[in-house]
Amino acid sequence: MTTFNPDIYKGNIVMSRVRLARNLRGYPFKINDVRLAKDIVKKVNRALVKTDTFNLYFMSNLSEIKLEAMKERHLISQNLIDNRQCGAALINQDESVSVMVNEEDVIREQCFMRGLRLTEAYKKLDKIDDDLEKNLDLAFDDKLGYLTACPTNLGTGLRASVMLFLPALTESGKIGALEREVSKLGLTVRGHYGEGSDAEGYMYQISNEVTLGVSEYEIIREVEQTVEDICRAERTEMERLYAKNELKTMDKARKSYGVLTNALFLSYGEFLSHIAQVKLSAMMGYFDIDNIDELDDLIIKTRPANICEQYGKRLSATDRDLYRAEMVGKKLIKLRG
């Protein structure tokens, strides 16, 4: 098999994320006491003060819009929001690292990077984890590894996931078979926002389920290898479905571009269906947009709470659709400019 070149599959591979689950020895894994929670936040903050420049956010101090916008950007979770009185997050300047405190586990560390960069993301997160371990007494067992609230995270506590854009495998109906094959490897396929979520705009997460009895690098390599195989299968299917029907593919993309650049109102669901067609055509060279990453960024920036955050206040659904249409139209015209 030829060496995998991630650049060839740019567009299919959207984002890599590595997450570590940690707890503190002698403390409950689920913190519900506000005074204790604040003490833990201070300890975590002190442990990371020399690691990077973090902004500290207490969930109880944030508006509903801010919380939801941060969740849409994957910086915090619903579990952290649900534990709002005790929860906090340390987030670095470019939002590539988020350390949630008093979530399902006492500490959840995350690192995000564009493309297939799981190893790089893990190395960055591992330095943060080392600083936490130097300054805090993490819950660890010589046989079981890191102790976690959920047994499925026991051992390394590591989840490695990659966000993929898979229109061809979706439209051909082969996603179901892919999910079954991936599960045999101890991996899982989920929607954009994890377990129980839908695959919006042909977007899927591929991640490991096994964390015990394997090393961090074994997990990462297994996920990477699976992602590589899926990307090859997706490109084969893209050639079969789209390249052999070039005019139809181009026609769909141009119609979608016309809607996106001329609509007065644009719902999020409508936006997702049309931006997927534009992105697909751009990936195949049928549409003149070089920076596909900016199309992916729009998927986050145009979500409801992020629109409200940018506008500075809560908007009605109608106003969000109006603002979304204006934002998307300007952006796409600029990208083709």
C-alpha positions, 0 to 999 in steps of 0.5 A, a space after each residue: 500500500 502506498 504511503 498515506 499523504 494527508 494533503 491529498 485528503 485535505 477536506 475529508 480530514 477536518 480535525 483531530 482531537 485528543 482528550 485525557 480523563 484524570 481524577 485526584 487521589 482522595 477526592 470524589 470523581 464527581 465534584 458537587 461541593 462548590 467550595 471544594 470545586 473552587 479549591 480544585 480549580 485553583 490547584 489546577 490553575 496553579 499547576 498550569 500557570 507556566 505551561 501556557 497562557 490560559 483564560 479561566 472561565 467559571 461556568 456559573 459566571 457565563 451567560 447561557 449564550 456563551 455556554 452554548 457557543 463554547 459547547 458548539 466549538 467543542 471547548 466545553 461539554 454538556 456535562 460541564 454545563 450541567 455541573 455549572 455551579 462547580 464547573 470551570 474551564 481553562 482555555 488557551 489563546 487560540 482555543 487549541 487546548 481546553 482543560 475542563 475541571 469538575 466535569 464527569 471526571 475532575 479533569 478533562 484535558 483536550 487538544 484540537 488540531 486541523 488535519 490528521 495530527 493526533 500524534 502532535 496533539 497528544 504530545 502537546 497535551 502530554 506536556 500539560 498532563 505532565 505538569 498536572 502530574 508534577 503538581 497534583 496527586 492524580 488517581 492512578 493504579 499500578 494495574 489499572 492505570 488512571 482511574 476514571 468515573 466511567 470504566 470505559 475510560 479506565 487505563 490511559 484515559 485517552 480518547 483520540 478522535 478525528 472529524 471526517 467529511 464523508 459525503 460519498 460513503 453516506 450517499 452510497 449507503 455504505 456508512 452502516 457497513 463502515 460502522 460495523 467494520 470499525 466497531 470490530 477494531 474497538 473503534 466507533 463512528 459518531 456524529 459531529 457532536 459525539 454519542 447520540 448526535 447526527 452526522 450533520 453535513 456528512 461529518 463524522 467522528 472516528 474514535 477509540 473505545 478501548 483505553 485499557 491494556 493498550 498504550 497511548 501511541 497504540 490507540 493513536 496509531 489504530 485510529 490513524 490507520 483506520 482514518 487512512 483506510 476510510 479516506 481511501 474508501 471515500 475517495 474511491 467512492 467519490 470517483 465512482 459517484 461524482 467524477 463520473 457524473 461531473 456535470 451533475 456534481 457541478 450543477 448541484 454545487 452551483 445551485 447551492 452556491 447560488 442559494 448561499 450567496 443570494 438567500 435573505 434567510 438561511 436556516 442552519 440545516 439548509 446551510 449545511 446541505 448546501 455548503 456540503 455540495 460546495 465543499 465537495 465540488 471544491 475538493 474535486 476541483 470543480 469549484 474555485 475555492 482554495 481554502 477549504 478550511 474556511 468552509 469548515 470554520 463556517 460550520 461552527 461560526 454559523 451555529 445558533 449560539 455562535 451567531 448570537 455571541 458574534 451579534 452580542 445578544 440573543 436573537 430570534 430564529 428569524 434574525 439568526 437566519 437573516 444574519 447567517 445568510 448575510 455572513 455566509 454570502 459575504 464569506 463565500 464571495 470573498 473566498 472566490 474573489 
